[in-house]
């Protein structure tokens, strides 16, 4: 998953409150016949990147409802801090030959954009339940060649213990490929980190490609292929196929609608025997390897959102069930900002299968604002959150109440570019009896999916 994990962005957003720019985003009357469409402010973005998201067309009456949908689509690109529309309105004259009545209005529709900063050389940060806070350096381009292609290089190391866990990464992604609605996400990751939760040295290389083909505006076919080389274990290939229904108003900071995804993935090459073991006199001798894997994983990701005024209610469920041989180094763990906000992750909370349930209420304290600081354009918003986390981890059969944990949490989310949101939260589980502070990046339902990478 392509991700720009730069904690320094949150500092920029906080510092920019005094410099916020706001205003009306719509100054075009409903029903105005569109004579032509013009774009302003696209210094680094190819106009076709914008054009393919538009619903209002030349020769048709302007629709405010269509513009609101367009605006959310354009915001999902994460390329613009502000999007507005206006039109030069006049009576029909000799400029246009049309079958419309002479007393209709026509006008040139003008879309105005403020682009987000493109190049980002900056400190890089990552917060995981396994490695804690990691810091380093990053160089990213959010809009390669103006084609909405995001690419970045990163190096990160752990802060505690300092320099012990290291990660090198390259990410690239785009919602289109050669003009086709084929979203792609390429990830190359080198990890050298000791996993204290599952007790092994994660000395690995990972190459992963995810594809998302849009059959319609609400239905996508999904495919994933990956290869992982893990020291002291067999080579671990992955291949998966699935589909997703997406009726949300926006992919980022969703306020209304539902999302449902179903994915079947096979992991391993069919060899689930212990790694590098030999049979000698009816006994086995091994060199300490961790063994190969051979399993199929069924994933269900369901999300629903409903808004009344500034209150946004969200319910999410992530369930992953595995059939076959799963080694301990790939067990799921729960605990921390990305999974279960009731305690920290440790070796007591491991399982082959998992279910993560969340019911969250958000109050939009400050709506999304465009801002500029030292010539850098960006946006920010502030939300107050409170919710319930449910966690299920189990190894065989069906889960029982002994596998369930519950917690309450609350906090503040800062909505910013690239990272989606920065989360400051406090969780409390009755089983632990003490509050725990959490710092997280991205929406929790997103980080839960990719927390192991």
WOBEL-V318926 format. One record per run of one state. SS is the DSSP state (helix for helix, strand for strand, loop for the rest). FROM is the first residue (numbers start at 0). LEN is the number of residues. If there is no record, write none. Layout:
BEGIN
SS	FROM	LEN
SS	FROM	LEN
END
This chain:
BEGIN
loop	0	7
helix	7	8
loop	15	1
helix	16	3
strand	19	2
loop	21	4
strand	25	2
loop	27	5
strand	32	8
loop	40	6
helix	46	5
loop	51	9
strand	60	1
loop	61	2
helix	63	13
loop	76	3
strand	79	12
loop	91	13
strand	104	11
loop	115	3
strand	118	10
loop	128	3
strand	131	10
loop	141	2
helix	143	3
loop	146	3
strand	149	10
loop	159	2
strand	161	13
loop	174	2
strand	176	1
loop	177	2
strand	179	1
loop	180	1
strand	181	14
loop	195	4
strand	199	15
loop	214	4
strand	218	12
loop	230	5
strand	235	11
loop	246	10
strand	256	12
loop	268	8
strand	276	4
loop	280	2
strand	282	4
loop	286	7
strand	293	15
loop	308	2
strand	310	15
loop	325	2
helix	327	3
loop	330	1
strand	331	2
loop	333	16
strand	349	2
loop	351	1
strand	352	21
loop	373	2
strand	375	19
loop	394	6
helix	400	3
strand	403	13
loop	416	3
strand	419	9
loop	428	7
strand	435	6
loop	441	2
helix	443	6
loop	449	4
END
